[in-house]
């Protein structure tokens, strides 16, 4: 099994953390507006979901970009040999 490419894993984790933080803030602020107090469990639930969505989304885009670049380089190298 290959280890994760850090050029894909690190930005995906960073995007996940940012997405989770934004999700937590939005959920916490909406709970404060409705009940007057923060609600920890729903905010953590939204933060976890936001983390997963952001991390998976960025991972998919980065994998597609790196595959595209690899295909381009392979095509360019084969054209140079001809």
Secondary structure, 3 states (H helix, E strand, C coil): CCCCCHHHHHHHHHHHHHHHHHHHHHHHHHHHHHHCCCCHHHHHHHHHHHHHHHHHHHHHHHHHHHHHHHHHHHHHHHHHHC
